[in-house]
Amino acid sequence: MNVEVTVTTNAQGEDVMRFKLANPIDISLTGTEGTGQLKTLFATLLGVLIEEDVEVAFSKTDGYSTKMYEDVCVEYVKVLNDELATARENVKKEGLAK
């Protein structure tokens, strides 16, 4: 499964990293709930890993202008992909993959 990630502004005016899944997950970059949202995201992606490989790819949002948040998210996506690859290997080794 390929998951597109972008940085945008949500309806409340917060900068968010948006993971485009069946039910999109926003990670607040400027609010206080970002840590909990990251936990939810990772749990969701681990659930998908049991079924199939997951790769996350950053996509620039037209009109979004906060370069610093984009740069941070690009680096986060790289680290997340490494973590997901390791987790998928462990899921396969443990015989949990379908």
C-alpha positions in Angstrom: 0.0 0.0 0.0 1.3 3.5 -0.9 0.3 6.3 1.5 0.5 9.8 0.3 1.6 12.4 2.9 1.2 16.1 2.6 1.6 19.2 4.7 -1.4 21.5 4.7 -3.7 23.6 6.9 -6.8 22.0 8.4 -10.2 23.6 8.9 -9.1 25.0 12.3 -6.1 26.8 10.7 -3.5 24.4 12.2 -0.6 23.2 10.1 -0.9 19.4 9.8 0.8 16.5 8.2 -2.0 14.6 6.5 -1.7 10.9 5.8 -4.1 10.0 3.0 -5.6 6.7 4.1 -9.1 5.4 3.7 -9.8 7.5 6.8 -7.2 10.3 6.6 -5.1 11.0 9.7 -3.9 14.5 10.5 -0.9 15.0 12.7 -0.9 18.5 14.2 2.3 20.4 13.7 1.3 23.4 15.8 -1.3 22.0 18.3 -0.8 20.0 21.5 -2.4 16.7 20.3 0.4 15.7 17.8 1.9 13.0 20.0 -1.4 11.2 20.5 -2.1 11.5 16.8 1.3 10.0 15.9 0.5 7.0 18.2 -2.8 6.5 16.4 -1.1 6.8 13.0 1.6 4.2 13.8 -1.0 1.8 15.2 -3.0 2.1 12.0 0.0 1.5 9.8 1.1 -1.5 11.9 -2.4 -3.0 11.4 -2.0 -2.6 7.6 1.5 -4.1 7.8 0.0 -7.4 8.8 -1.9 -7.5 5.5 0.6 -5.9 3.1 3.8 -3.8 2.7 3.4 0.0 3.4 5.3 2.8 1.9 4.8 6.4 2.7 5.6 9.2 0.1 5.6 12.9 0.6 3.7 15.1 -1.9 4.0 18.9 -1.9 0.7 20.7 -1.4 0.2 23.5 -3.9 -0.2 26.8 -2.2 1.3 25.7 1.2 4.1 28.1 2.1 5.7 27.0 5.4 8.9 25.4 4.0 10.2 24.5 7.5 7.2 22.1 8.2 7.6 20.6 4.7 11.3 19.9 5.3 10.6 18.3 8.7 7.9 16.1 7.2 10.1 15.0 4.3 12.7 13.8 6.9 10.0 12.2 9.1 8.7 10.2 6.1 12.2 8.9 5.4 12.5 7.7 9.0 9.0 6.3 9.1 9.6 4.3 6.0 12.7 2.8 7.6 10.7 1.9 10.7 7.9 0.4 8.7 10.3 -1.8 6.7 11.8 -3.1 9.9 8.4 -3.7 11.4 7.3 -5.6 8.3 10.4 -7.8 8.4 9.6 -8.6 12.1 6.0 -9.3 11.3 7.1 -11.8 8.6 9.7 -13.4 10.9 7.1 -13.9 13.6 4.6 -15.4 11.1 2.1 -12.7 11.7 1.9 -11.5 8.1 -0.9 -12.6 5.8 
